[in-house]
Amino acid sequence: MDIGIKLDIRGLSKSFRLDKGRQVTALQHIDLSIADGEFVCVIGASGCGKTTLLRIIGGFEQADAGHVDIDATGGDLITSTVFQEDSIFPWLTAEENVEYGLRIRGVAPAERRATVDYFIEKVGLGAFRRAYPTQLSGGMRQRVSVARAFANRPEVLLMDEPFGALDEQTRLVLQDEILRLWSVHRRTVIFVTHSLDEAIALSDRVVVLSARPGRIREIVPIDIPRPRNVAQLRSHPRYGALYEKLWNLIQGDVVAAAGAAT
């Protein structure tokens, strides 16, 4: 791999077998390189293979062809995944959930405590650290998920529409929080989203997938300087042009997918 490249995907294809011998090709001939510390969003119409791509990178699915190479600078490759649905353990408190990955990896208790304290405070859950998931709102539970993911010190952080089920105000708050955490810790992030606003707000580049079988239609650099304030982003001179470009790239696929669903 080239120096500075954290993740390199070459010739990736994936198909699924359905009932009665039918087969659906989810991804076809994906080539993508992502730099160390880069924040990349993936967008496309429903069913284009965004989540399948993320699951292959994370090792949850096996590709039919091609390969994914990740540069593990520390020797042992660590990835963390944040899903859209609740994925924290209901029998553990907020702080115990954040600590979980560190404890499994055998990190010393004093270091675990310091790391948990840091990230619990960073996501604004200091007053709820001993609360169980049933005592937390949806937004709070996702904050726990984000804190747990960063606390585990991943080489690559995979996020599959983590804020998709939240209300608009909570989304804005968590988008700002993820940007603050990323700016300090600079993990390599691959973030799947249906929201063009979110993709523009968060990413360095946006990967646009075509309708199934998913191929890379275009990669769009987001040339809005950092740091970014999510709530003020729409007033930036580049925002409108970037939004229009992304929408034009996926509009036909989105309309076709909506028509097929009715």
C-alpha positions in Angstrom: 0.0 0.0 0.0 1.1 3.6 -0.6 2.4 5.6 2.3 -0.4 7.4 4.0 -3.1 5.0 2.7 -5.0 3.4 5.5 -7.6 1.4 3.5 -7.3 0.1 0.0 -10.1 -1.7 -1.8 -9.5 -3.3 -5.2 -12.0 -5.1 -7.5 -14.5 -5.7 -4.8 -17.7 -7.5 -5.8 -20.5 -9.2 -3.8 -23.6 -11.1 -4.7 -26.4 -12.6 -2.6 -28.5 -15.7 -3.3 -32.2 -15.3 -2.9 -35.0 -17.8 -2.9 -35.6 -20.1 -5.9 -32.0 -19.8 -7.1 -32.2 -16.1 -7.8 -29.1 -14.0 -7.4 -28.6 -10.2 -6.7 -25.4 -8.5 -7.3 -25.0 -5.9 -4.5 -21.5 -4.5 -5.4 -19.4 -4.7 -8.5 -15.8 -3.7 -9.2 -15.3 -1.3 -6.3 -11.9 0.4 -6.3 -11.3 2.9 -3.5 -8.4 4.2 -1.4 -8.8 6.1 1.8 -6.1 8.0 3.5 -5.0 7.6 7.1 -7.2 9.9 9.2 -9.6 10.7 6.4 -13.4 11.1 6.9 -15.3 9.6 4.0 -19.0 9.4 3.6 -20.8 6.9 1.3 -24.2 7.9 -0.3 -26.5 6.4 -2.8 -30.1 5.3 -3.3 -31.6 2.6 -1.1 -30.3 -0.9 -2.0 -27.2 0.3 -3.8 -24.8 -1.7 -1.4 -23.7 1.0 1.0 -24.1 -1.2 4.1 -22.8 -4.3 2.3 -19.6 -2.4 1.6 -19.3 -1.3 5.2 -19.9 -4.9 6.4 -17.2 -6.3 4.1 -14.7 -3.7 5.4 -15.6 -4.6 8.9 -15.3 -8.4 8.3 -19.0 -9.1 8.8 -19.4 -10.3 5.2 -17.0 -11.9 2.7 -16.6 -10.5 -0.8 -17.0 -12.8 -3.8 -14.1 -11.1 -5.6 -11.5 -8.5 -4.8 -9.8 -7.6 -1.5 -9.7 -5.0 1.3 -6.3 -4.1 2.7 -6.1 -2.1 5.9 -2.7 -0.8 7.2 -2.5 -1.8 10.9 0.0 0.6 12.2 -0.1 -0.9 15.7 0.4 -4.5 14.6 -3.1 -5.7 15.6 -5.9 -4.3 13.5 -8.7 -2.8 15.5 -12.0 -1.6 14.0 -15.1 -0.2 15.7 -18.6 -0.1 14.2 -21.5 2.1 15.2 -24.9 0.9 13.8 -28.1 2.8 13.3 -30.0 0.6 15.7 -29.2 0.4 19.4 -26.1 -1.8 19.8 -25.1 -1.2 23.4 -25.6 -3.9 26.0 -28.8 -3.4 28.0 -27.4 -5.1 31.2 -24.4 -2.6 31.4 -24.4 1.0 32.4 -23.2 3.8 30.1 -19.7 3.7 31.5 -19.5 -0.1 31.5 -20.5 -0.1 27.8 -17.8 2.4 27.0 -15.3 0.3 28.9 -16.3 -3.0 27.3 -13.9 -3.1 24.4 -11.0 -2.0 26.5 -11.7 -4.7 29.1 -12.0 -7.4 26.5 -8.6 -6.4 25.1 -7.0 -6.6 28.5 -6.2 -2.9 29.0 -5.1 -2.2 32.5 -7.9 -1.0 34.9 -6.3 2.4 35.6 -6.0 3.1 31.9 -9.5 1.9 31.2 -10.9 4.2 33.9 -9.0 7.2 32.5 -10.2 6.5 29.0 -13.8 6.0 30.0 -13.8 9.2 32.1 -12.4 11.1 29.1 -14.9 9.9 26.5 -18.0 9.9 28.8 -17.3 13.6 29.5 -16.6 14.3 25.8 -20.0 13.1 24.7 -21.8 15.0 27.6 -22.9 12.0 29.6 -21.0 12.6 32.9 -24.3 12.9 34.8 -25.6 9.6 33.3 -22.5 7.4 33.4 -24.2 4.9 35.8 -27.5 4.9 34.0 -28.7 1.8 32.1 -29.7 2.0 28.4 -33.4 1.9 29.4 -32.9 5.1 31.4 -31.4 6.9 28.4 -33.0 8.6 25.4 -32.2 7.4 21.9 -29.7 10.2 21.4 -28.0 9.4 24.6 -27.7 5.7 23.7 -26.0 6.7 20.4 -23.6 8.9 22.4 -22.6 5.9 24.4 -22.1 4.0 21.1 -19.9 6.8 19.7 -17.9 7.0 23.0 -17.4 3.2 23.1 -16.2 3.2 19.5 -13.6 6.0 20.0 -12.5 4.6 23.4 -11.5 1.4 21.7 -8.8 3.3 19.7 -9.8 1.8 16.4 -7.6 2.0 13.3 -10.8 2.4 11.3 -14.2 3.5 12.5 -17.2 2.3 10.5 -20.5 4.1 11.0 -23.7 2.8 9.4 -26.3 5.6 9.5 -25.7 6.0 13.2 -28.0 9.1 13.5 -30.6 8.1 11.0 -33.3 7.3 13.6 -32.8 10.5 15.6 -34.7 13.8 15.4 -33.1 16.7 13.5 -32.0 18.6 16.6 -30.3 15.6 18.2 -28.6 14.8 14.8 -27.1 18.3 14.7 -25.7 17.9 18.2 -24.2 14.5 17.6 -22.8 15.6 14.2 -20.9 18.4 15.9 -19.7 16.0 18.6 -18.4 13.4 16.1 -16.6 16.2 14.3 -15.0 17.4 17.6 -13.9 13.9 18.5 -12.6 13.2 15.0 -10.6 16.5 14.9 -8.8 15.5 18.1 -8.2 11.7 17.5 -8.1 11.6 13.7 -9.4 8.1 13.2 -10.1 6.9 9.7 -13.9 7.0 9.3 -16.2 5.5 6.7 -19.7 6.8 7.3 -22.8 5.6 5.5 -25.6 8.0 5.2 -28.8 8.8 3.2 -28.5 12.5 4.2 -26.7 14.8 1.7 -26.5 17.5 4.5 -24.7 15.1 6.8 -22.3 14.0 4.1 -21.3 17.6 3.3 -21.1 18.5 7.0 -18.8 15.6 8.0 -16.7 14.4 5.2 -13.5 15.1 3.4 -14.8 13.2 0.4 -18.2 11.7 -0.6 -18.3 8.4 -2.4 -21.4 8.2 -4.6 -22.6 4.7 -5.4 -24.8 3.9 -8.4 -28.0 1.9 -8.1 -27.6 -1.9 -7.8 -25.2 -3.3 -8.6 -23.4 -0.6 -6.7 -20.4 0.9 -8.5 -18.6 4.1 -7.7 -20.2 6.7 -9.8 -18.1 9.6 -8.6 -16.0 10.7 -5.6 -16.7 14.3 -4.7 -14.2 16.3 -2.6 -15.9 18.6 0.1 -13.8 21.7 -0.2 -15.3 23.5 2.8 -12.6 24.4 5.3 -12.5 22.8 8.8 -13.4 23.3 11.6 -17.0 23.3 10.6 -20.1 24.3 12.5 -22.9 22.0 11.3 -25.7 24.4 12.1 -24.1 27.2 10.1 -22.9 25.1 7.2 -25.8 25.9 4.8 -24.8 29.5 4.7 -21.3 28.7 3.3 -20.9 29.8 -0.3 -19.9 26.3 -1.4 -22.8 24.4 0.3 -25.5 24.9 -2.4 -23.2 23.9 -5.3 -22.1 20.7 -3.4 -25.6 19.8 -2.5 -26.8 20.2 -6.1 -23.9 18.2 -7.4 -24.6 15.3 -5.0 -28.3 15.3 -5.7 -27.8 15.3 -9.4 -25.6 12.3 -9.1 -28.2 10.2 -7.2 -31.5 11.8 -8.2 -32.4 9.3 -11.0 -31.6 6.3 -8.8 -33.6 7.7 -5.9 -36.6 8.3 -8.1 -36.4 4.9 -9.7 -36.0 3.2 -6.3 -39.0 5.1 -4.9 -41.1 4.1 -8.0 -40.2 0.4 -7.6 -41.2 0.4 -3.9 -44.8 1.7 -4.6 
